[in-house]
């Protein structure tokens, strides 16, 4: 009986750890009447174009919010190779201001891969930042990491993350 209890405890622990999430989501409600710009996310991973993929998924999830959203998502990650992060962010802020936006939505990808093993579980971690363009200050910085079962793709896990971490919008 003790062996059966021990097995159940280990199995249930592995089950819940396998599909766990780590979330830091501050409370922030943004106005739908403001104008937003989304830029490419900075890619810290070894996976090519992870920053572009994450940003485009966040952009798609944001489309359901009925907000004015301009896109600065580029088609290549050349900017990650040729610029440092500070210059890249300054450039994105300047472009967003030229579009007369109120806020810039950007982020960083820390992990975007499949774990090695029999199930090849997807693992995704990224952060979303909202910058108030009137003073260039970050007013929101949410971070989330999540892994999924082998039957999910990285895209599905990344979309689940976006739905959890995007700030709230109100009229």
Secondary structure, 3 states (H helix, E strand, C coil): CHHHHHHHHHHHHHHHHHCCEEEECCCCEEECCCEEEEECCEECCCCCCHHHHHHHHHHHHHHHHCCEEEEECCCCCHHHHHCCHHHHHHHHHHHHHHCCCCEEEEEEEEEEEECCCCCCCEEEEEEEEEEECCCCEEEEEEEEEEECCCCCCHHHHHHHHHHHHCCEEEC
